[in-house]
Amino acid sequence: MRLLLALLPVVALAACRPTSDVPPLEAAADTLAAKVDSSTLRIVSLGGAVTETVFALGAGDAVVAADQSSLYPEAVQARPRVGYFRTLSAEGLLAMRPGVVLAADGSGPPPALAQVRQAGTAVVQTAGGASIDSIAAMIGQVAEAVGRAADGQRLVDTLRAQVARAEAQAAAQTARPRAVFVQAQERGAFGLAGTGTHAAMLLTLAGADAAVTGFEGYRPVTAEALAAARPDVVVVTARTLGMAGGPQALLSQPGLAGTPAAQNRRLVVLDDADLNPGPRVGLSALKLHTLLNDPAQAEAALTAAAQAAGARPTAAR
């Protein structure tokens, strides 16, 4: 498969020593003690970040269904699915008998959500945008909708503290690697993350500079354009790595093969849920920073992801 049909999130390596006190990423998903009574509130959650937030607020027991992008925490994987959050049907949503639909920015199509509202079901469309403030606003909206406003504020405070840690680590670096973020898109294509994306924000928080800045959002790129970017490191999700055929196949693609990233085997892999623009973004940045600065941990993560995808691992160094 030609990876450069269209490239999405991939991240970069950093030049300072890794810290040893980065908490496990799962720590941010610890639910709060209070639980929403599922007998009085039935939630359909749309979008991975929104769903993750509902569970982090302690309201996961009230989730009766979620969309296909909702992969974290593990508990949500047992819930019924209502399709992908951008291509929903009103019938599928209403079949879950929700009391409220919590929808990520971009959920739709709009006529489907309008039909749900017309049927008498509340629909909360949350804030979007690639910034910490927009993520905090989303958390606040979800917290208000599930009756956990105070818990939501505590979650936002924790988020901002973790982001501050990540920013401090990035500021202490003596050099910032050039990175590209590549991620699988629909129909087997790939896309490259440009400016104004959550992936680009995560790269910055982790101490990397985006090697491609000439466009906003995600778009396909040519082999020539990627070769001209000359990234020091490529960051992908586990799903993207599997779709590309493994580390060797990805780094051998035209345009990537001659870059410093390919020549030095600088490939970093994140869990797909690490890309959620939700309450764990600070921890995701800290995790990425560690992987960019600790070759042993980066290699271990890459090998595990490649094996899980059934591809032959290729060590990063």
N, C-alpha and C positions, 0 to 999 in steps of 0.2 A: 504494500500500500504506500502511496506517495504521501508522506506526512505533510508535505507542504501544500496540500490542497487547501488548507486553511488552518493557521496555527492559533491556539488560545493560551491559558496560563502556564508559565515556566519561570522559575526564580533563580536568584543568583547567589554567589559565594561571597563570604566576607573575609577581610584581611586581619581581623583582630582575633585574639585567642578566645575560645568559647568559655562561657561561664559554666560552672558545675551545679548551680542551684536553680536551673530552669525547672519549674514544676511540671509534672506530667500533664499533658493537654487535657486529660479527662477530668482534672480537678475542677475546672470551671463548670462542669456539668452537674456538680453536686446539687441536688434539688434542695430547696428550702423546706423547712419542717412542715409548714402549713400546706394542706392539700385542698384543692377545690373539690367540692362534692359533685361527683359525676352524675348523681341523680338529678341535680338541678341545673347543671350546665353541660351541654353537649357541644364540643368544639370540633369543627373541621378546620384543620390547619394546612395552609398552602404556602409552600416555600420552605427550604431547609432552614434558613435563619429564623423564621417565625416559629417553626415547629420546635427548634432547639430552645428558643426563648421560653415558649410555653412550658416545656419540661424543666428548664432551669428555674422557673418561678414556682415550681411545685404543682403545676396544674396539669401534668401529663395524664393523670387518671381520667381527666375529663375529655381527652382527645378520643373521638370515636372514629376518625378517619383522617388521612393525610395524603398529600400528593406524592408523586414518584420521586421528587427531588429531596424528600425528607428522609434522610438516612441516619440521622443522629439525634438523640442517643439510640442505642441498640433497641431499647424498649419500643420505639415507634415502629420498628420494622414488623411487628406483629399486628399493626393496625390495618384495616382495609384501606385500599387505595382508590382515589377518585380521578386518576389520570395525572398528567403533567400540568403544573400550575399555570402555564401560558395557554394551554389548549383544553380548557375545561368545558363540561356541559352542565347546564342547570339541572337537568334530570339526575345526573350522577351525584351532584352535591345534595340535592333535596332528598334523595333516597336515603341519605345517612341521618335524616331527621335532626339536623343541627339546630342548636339554639343560637349559635353565632358562627360565622365563617371569618376566620382571621386570615387575611390575604396579603402576601408579600407584594411589594411594588412590582408591577408588570403582570400581575395575575389577570387572567381573562380567558376568552375575549370579553370586553366590557358588556356586550348584550347578555352573556350568560350570567354575570354577576348581577346585572340589573333585574333579570328574571327572578333570581333568588331573592332579591330585596322585595320585589313585587309580590312574592309568595309569603311575605311576612317575616322572613329571616334576616336578622341583623348581619351586615357585612362590614367588617372593619378593614379598610384598605390602609396598610401601614406605609410609613415613609420609606423612600428609597434614596439612593445617592451613595457615592463612595467616599464617605468621611466618618470619623468617629462620632461627630454630632448627629449625623443621620441615623447611625446605628443606635445611639442613645435614644433618639426620638422614637425609633421603632420599638425598642424595649419598653419605653414609657407607654406607648399606645397599647401594646399587648398586655402590659401589667394592669392598665386601667380596665381593659375589656374583661379580664378574668378576676377583677376585684383584688388585685395584689399590688396596689400603687406603691406602698412602702417597700415591699420586697423588690419591686422594679427599680426604685431609687438605689437600694443597696447593690443591686446587680450592676447598675450603671457606674456606681462609685468603684466597684471592684474592677470593672472593665477599664475605666480611666486610669486606675493605679497600675494595672498590668501594661497598658499602652505606654504609660510614662516610663516603666522599666525598660520596655523595648526601645523607646526613643533614646534613653540614656545609654544603652548599649551601643546603638547605632552611632551616636554622637562621639563615643569613645574610640571608634575605629580610626585607624591611620589611613585606610584606603577603602573605597567602595567598589565592589565588582560590578561589571556591566552584566545585566541579566535579561533574559527573555522568559516569558511565561507562556507555555503552550498547553492547550487543553482540547480534548476531543469535543466536537460539537455534534450536531445531528447528522444522520445519514453517513456516518463514517468519515466525515471531514474533520479538519483541525483548524483552530483559529489562534491568532496571536493577540495578546492583550496589549492595548494601547493606553493612552492617558485616560483619566477619569473612570478607571475601572477599580473594582475591589482588589484585583490581583496586583495592579500597579501600586495601590496604597500599601498592600502587604509587603511588597518588595521594599518600599521605602522604609517602612517600620522595621524591617529586618536588616537594614543597613546596606541595601543594594540600590543601584541606579538602573532604571529601565533603559535597555539598549535601543529600544524603538520608541520614539516619541512623536512621530509625525502624523499621528491620527488619534482620534478618540474612539473608545469602545473596542470591539473585536472585529478583525477582518482577516481575510486570507492575505498571505504575502507570497511574493515570488522568491525563488531560491536566491536570485541576485540580491534582493533587498535584505534577506536574512544574512547572507554572506557579508554584505556591506556593514551590517550592524555589529558584526564581530563580537558576539556575547562571550563573556568569560564563563558563564554558567547558564544552564538551562534548567528550569524548574517545571515539573509536570505533576499531575495527579496520578494516583494509582490506575485509575480507569484509562487515562490517556496512555500511560506506559503500556498497558495491555493491548490497547487498540493499535498502537504503533508497532507491536511485535516484539517488544522488549528493548532494553537499553542499547544494544548494538545496532539494531535496526533503526532506532530513532536517530542516533548520532551519526549514522551513515547516510542519512538523507542528503540529497543535493542542497547546497546552501548551508547546511550545518556541518558537513563533513570537514570543511577546511577552517572552521572557526576555532578560536582558542578553547572553547568549551568542549568540542569534540576531541581536539588534540590532547587535552589534559584530562579527558573523561570526567568533566565536571557536570554531573547530572544529579539533581536533587528531586526526590519524589515525596509528595505530601499525600495524606489521606484525602479523599474527595471532600469529606465534611470539614476539613481544615479551611476550605475556601468559603464557608458560610460567613456572610457579613453579619454576624450575630455576636452574642456575648463572649465568645471565646476568641475574638480576633486578636486581643493582646497576647493570649497564650499561643495562638497560631504564629504570631510574629516572633515570639521568643523561641518557639520550636524551630522555625525556619532559620533564625539567626544561628542556632546551635548547629543545624545541619550544614549551613554554609561555612561554618568555621571548624567543624570537627569531622574530618574525612572518615574516621572509623564509624561514627554514628550515621553519616550519610551513606556509606557503603552498606551498613547493616540494614538500613531502611530500604535502600534500593534493591538489595538482594531479596528481602522479604516480599516486597511488592512484586518483583519479577517472578518469583516462585509462585506467589498466589495467583498471578495471571497466567501461569503456565509457560512463561518465557524463560529462556536461559539467561541468568543474571550476568551482567558485566560490571565489574567492580569500578566504582568511582574513586579517584585518588586526588 
